């Protein structure tokens, strides 16, 4: 494949998008979304921006003035901090307390939304894994885990158990989900999943080979499905351990692939919710 097939042509009329992260080397979104733009014949391009937490406010302020910029994606570690830098956020983003996609209006206003949870659940469903009426265990209580937890609740899980190494964060997340979904069976869990059918790693553990596993895998069994949000490496130590125990596994990439269409639509739409940050 030559360069012309790999990269879009860029001109003075090209609409620009960005993805902001720290670090940035591992992100796969630009290459995937640029292929989508190219397949549609759209004059749009996404570029990666490596931005530290200390520099985020200044960078976002600068992005407001780029008139050819239509929006940007926000990932680790900025999903929570970006909320207060937006002029408005969706109801879902306000509920979760995080944003991962921002649309810039012609006037330079920024509207944030959260698509991690919707993308993750859609990825499960495409693989034939329906979380509805299942007992689900989620490790993590950070930005991505928050979004996934609320999306699982909306999808109609039977029970949702949240485990986090800092228990107070899990308790706080359970309380917020309970307020939004008062009929849902919610629990704060331990490092050992007990009686759950779908087990999810919603943490960053697994990005590095030396990372500890996000939860205890010693009691896993073939009746359980273990799912990841990490996309690189595709087979994390957790998925490798789960496969050895006979579990069905679900990689992190489908979460991104399902978000791509949602992100493209969210950043291109003219609609704007009036839920101000």
N, C-alpha and C positions, 0 to 999 in steps of 0.2 A: 504494500500500500504506500503510495507516495504522499508527500506533504499536502498536496492540494486536496487529497481525500481525507486527510486527518484533520486539517484545520480550516475553519471558515475564512472566506475573504473578508477583510475589514476595510471599511472606507469611512469617509466623513459622515455618511448617513447611518452607519451601524448603531443600533441601540445596544447599550452596554449594561451588563450585569456583573456582580462581583460575588465572591464568597469570602467571608472573613473568618479567620481561625488563628489559633496559636497552640501548637505548631500547625503548619499548613501542608507539609510534604505528603501526608497520608490521604488527603481528600481526593475522592474520585468524582465528585459532582461536576466539575467543569467539563471533563472529557465526555461524560455521559449526556449532560444537557446540551453541549455544543453539537453532539451528534443528532440530538432531537431537533435542534434549530435547523441544522443543515438538511435533515430529511424532509423538513417542511418547507425548505426554500426561504426561510425567514432571515432577514438581515439583522441578526442578533448574536451576541457573543458573551460568554462568561469568562471572567478572569479571576484567579486566586489572589487574595491579599493577605499577607502575613502581618497581623496587628496584635500587639501586646495589650493586656488589660489596661495598663496605664495610658496607652495611646488611643484607646477606643473612643472616648468622647471627642477628641480632636479630629480623628479620622471621620467619624460619623458627621460631625459638623461640616467638614469639607465635602463629603459626598452630597450633601444637600444642594451645593452649588454647581454640581456637574449636570448640566442640562441634557446631556445625552445618556445619562444613567437612569434606567427605569426601576431598578431595585437591586437587592442583594440578599444573599443567604448568610445566616449567622450560625456558627457552630462552636464547639468547645474552645475556650471556656466562657464565651460571651453571651449565651442565651438568656441568662437572667439579667445581666447588667444592661442589655440593649432595651429592655422594656421601658425604662425611664428615659431613654434617649429618643423614643418614638413620640410622635404627636398624638397618635391614636393606636389602639390595639384591638384585635377581635375579642369577642366574648370568651372564646376558647383560650386565647393567650392570657387574658386577664385571670381566668380560672386557674390555669396551670402556673402562672407566674413566670413565663418564659416565652421567648420569641425566636423562631429560626428562619423566618422569611420576612423581608421588609420591602414594601412597594413605595417608590418615590413618585409623588405627583408632579405635575408640571410646575406647581407653585413651590416645590421643594419641601413639601410636607411628607413625613414618613409614617406609614401605616404598617404595624406588625401583626403577624399571625404565627401560629404554631402548627406544624404539620407532621412532626415526628410520630405522634400517636396514631394519626390517621394512616400514615404511610406504613407503619409497622403492622397494624391490624389488617390493612389491605394486602400486605405481603403474606401474612399468615393465610388469609382466606384464599388467595390465588394458589397457594400450595396445598389447599384442601384441609387446612387446619383452622377450624372454626372455634374461636374462644368462647362462643355463646354456651351458657350452661355448664362451663367447665370450672374446675377448681384450679386457680392460677396462682403461681408463686412468682413474685417479681423481686429480684435483687437490685437495690439501688433506690435513691430518693432524690437524685439530682434532676437537672433540666429535662433530659431525654426520658428518664424514668417517670417523672411527673406527667409528661405528656402521654406516655404509654399507659400509665395507670388510669388516667381519666378516659382514654380511648377504650380501654378494656372494660371499664365500668359502663360506658355508653354502649358497648357491644353486647352487654348482657351476660357477663360471666356470673357463675353461680357463687363463687367465693374468690376474694382477692386477698392474698397474704403479701405484705410488704416487709422485706428484710433490708436493713441497712446497718453497716458497721457502727454508725452513730445512731443509736436507737431513737434519740429525740427527733431526728429528721424523719424517720419512718412514722413515728407517732404523729408528727405534725401533718404529714402527707395523708395518713389514714383519716385524720380529723377533717381535713379539707374535702376529701372524697366523700366522706360520710355526710357532710353538710349538703353536698350536691346530689348525692344518691343515697338518701336515708334508708332505703330498703335493702341495700347491698350488704352481704356478709363480709365484713372487713376484719382483718387481723394483722397484728404486728408479729412477724415471724422471727425465727432464729436462723442460724447459718445452715441448719439441716431441714430441707423440705420434707414435709410429712403429709402424705396422702394427697398430694397435688398432682394434677394430670399434665399441666403445661407449666414448664419452668423457664423463666426468662432472665437473661443477664441484661440489666439495664444500666450497668456501670461501664467504666472505661477499662476495667481489668480484663486483660487479654490482648491489649494493643502490643504489649511486649511479652516475649516468650517467658521472661523471668517473673511476670506478675503472678501473684497467688490466684487461685481459683475464686470466683465470686461467692461460691457457696459450697457446702460439703457434698461431694458426689458419691460418697461411700455406700449410700442406700438406694441409689438410682436403680430403676428396673425397666424392662422393655415396654411396659405399659405407659411410660412417660415420654413426653416430647420436650426436648431442650432447645430453646431458641436464643439467638444472639442478636445484638444490635451492632456489634463490631463488624466492619466490612473488610478490614485489612489487618491481620491475615484472614483469609476466607474461613479456614479451619483453625479456630482458636484452641488453646489447651482445653477449655471447657467442652467444646464440641467433640474434640478428640476423646476426652475421657468419657463423655456421654455415649458416644458410639461404641466404645469398648464395653460399656455396661448394657448394650443392646437397645438403647433409646433411639427413637427417631430424632433427627436433628434438623434444625432450620437455620441457615446462615443469615448474616446481617444484610447482604446486598439487596435482597428484595425490598427491604425497608426504603432504601435509597431509590430504587427503580420506580417504586410506586409513588414516592414523593415527587419525582421529577415532573410528572404531568401536573400534579397538584401545585408545585412551585411555579411552573411556567404559567399556569392559569392564574395563580394568585398575583403574580407580579405584572401580568398583562392586563388584568381587569381594571375597569374604571370605577367599580363600586368601592365605597369606603364606609366602613362602619364608624359610628360616632361614639366609640368607647374610648375616651381620652385617657392617656397615661398620666 
